[in-house]
Amino acid sequence: MTFLCAPITVESQQQAMAEALAARAAGADLVEYRVDGFITEDDDTDLASSISDVVNIVADSPLPCIVTCRIAAEGGAYEGDDGVLARLLEALISADHPPQYIDVELATIERSTEIRSLAARLAEVEAPRLIVSMHDFNQRPADLTRRQERVAAVKGAAVLKLAFRARSLRDNLELFEILQTRDIPTIALGMGEFGVMSRVLAPKFGAFLTFAALRSEAATAPGQPTIGELTTTYQFRSINRKTQVFGVIGWPVSQSMSPAIHNAGFASIEFNGVYLPLPIPPEWEHFKATLGALIDDPRLDFRGASVTIPHKEHLVRFAREHAEDGWRLDSLAEAAGAANTIVRDDENWFVVNTDAPAIAQCLQTRLSKLRGKRIAIIGAGGVARAAAAGLVAEGCEVKLFNRTPERAQRIADDLCDFAQSHGAAIVAHPMKDIQDCGAAVIINATPLGMTGGPAPLESPFDLSTLTQLPRECVVFETVYNPIETPLLKQARDRGYQTIDGVEMFVRQAALQFSAWTGQTPSSNLFDRIVRERLVAAP
Ligand code: NAP
């Protein structure tokens, strides 16, 4: 079993107890009392009193515990001398109720003979046991392998802890390899946003523990999740060696709602999978190298991913370049030149565009038939491209409008043959011609109206000035935050049918989920989670 350990930065006995009780209630198995800012060295009386407080905290601890006095050089607050540290350790070792573990850095043990001999004493006792740790908040240490060998030489070492700032998702794979090849219980964690994977997948690779904070402000290392995120979103207690790994690849991905919905979906059908944020920097080289490493690692069980901005086109390129290795593109991804889903089936990898059919599905529930319908799409980015491909595949007459007309023209050119083969048509028009497009459906595929976007209060056009719109016109917004954009408000006020961006998001996610699990998510589950989150968002 991999323990879930809540770090507690000790400020007072009372506060430490309250937080330890809260950690137990939240589901932690262990607490780590971080006493580095608590040990007072001002004079001998203060020091003796703070050490005695730590001993009392341990004695009263509602959960088994680790005591750590982290030195400043390894990210802690302790800047005192090794003699004081030795006094603290001596007091903990000889206490009537010693902690289960004490954590001492390899660097401290190697530097101080006194601490080294205290550490050696721990080889003979049941508690405390010694965690020998090493941290690098800036990078992967160049001498990582040699440092591990040095830990093996520490007398009394019961657990190895190593934590460094992950530079890319690939560093997690090295951490997993270390976990699987060490002969003592090991904690191997990547810090920062690239390292979240190592924290969540700790049980899959048999780590001794993973850390999770009571609240996000209480995290003691960058990238550390909260107990709630770990146990609720990521279903930490259900992760085991056979858990399949999925995720959302993009840049940035930390705000993505996809982990919340897909993990909830997996839990609802008792599917042994976990879905993670998988940040990959924007450049093609990063995408290619990282995706290549994820799919190549046999231990990871990487089975699929959602792919979002800015990698949707990179994914198509990757699939084309790996056709001989069993990579296949579906016809919509091929036509759109962009895809948002990776699905693994045995040794084959399928690249699919679920945005395109999701957009068509949204409209099919509103219109009696799509074939022959005139659809205006505003925008010429990835979503406009997917919408155009999905709708010409249904036989629609697509009109494209965009601020930069050349980009709209490029989509029309790229999809021209595909449209013809489906008995459809696609033409780019100057933006001003939107006035009399006479479309049965108008789709906003620009970020106008989006919270945090270039113009949150604007619409791509003023609906009141559009002539020749049929009364049953459908106004389709792809922006989903806010749920009601200025365009949707205008459309509802004028009595048009509307489709919001949440519906599209949920439908494309449901298609991904089915491709990975062979099942459909329970009715309304994704929609409810997304709408609740958007309403709750500040
Ligand atoms: P994109 O590739 O960046 O394309 C954005 C398009 O909007 C471009 O054609 C751009 O015009 C145009 N645009 C940007 N700012 C504009 C402005 N101030 N005035 C007029 N036009 C402007 O983005 P995307 O990936 O296609 O995404 C578009 C929107 O779809 C996003 O904002 C997002 O909210 C939404 N979306 C929804 C879902 C969903 O599932 N519901 C999924 C993904 C995205 P230029 O060509 O002139 O630059």
Boltz pocket constraint, residues with backbone or C-beta under 6 A from the ligand:
constraints:
  - pocket:
      binder: B
      contacts: [[A, 309], [A, 378], [A, 379], [A, 380], [A, 381], [A, 382], [A, 383], [A, 384], [A, 402], [A, 403], [A, 404], [A, 407], [A, 444], [A, 445], [A, 446], [A, 447], [A, 448], [A, 450], [A, 453], [A, 454], [A, 455], [A, 460], [A, 477], [A, 478], [A, 479], [A, 480], [A, 500], [A, 501], [A, 502], [A, 504], [A, 505], [A, 506], [A, 508]]
      max_distance: 6.0
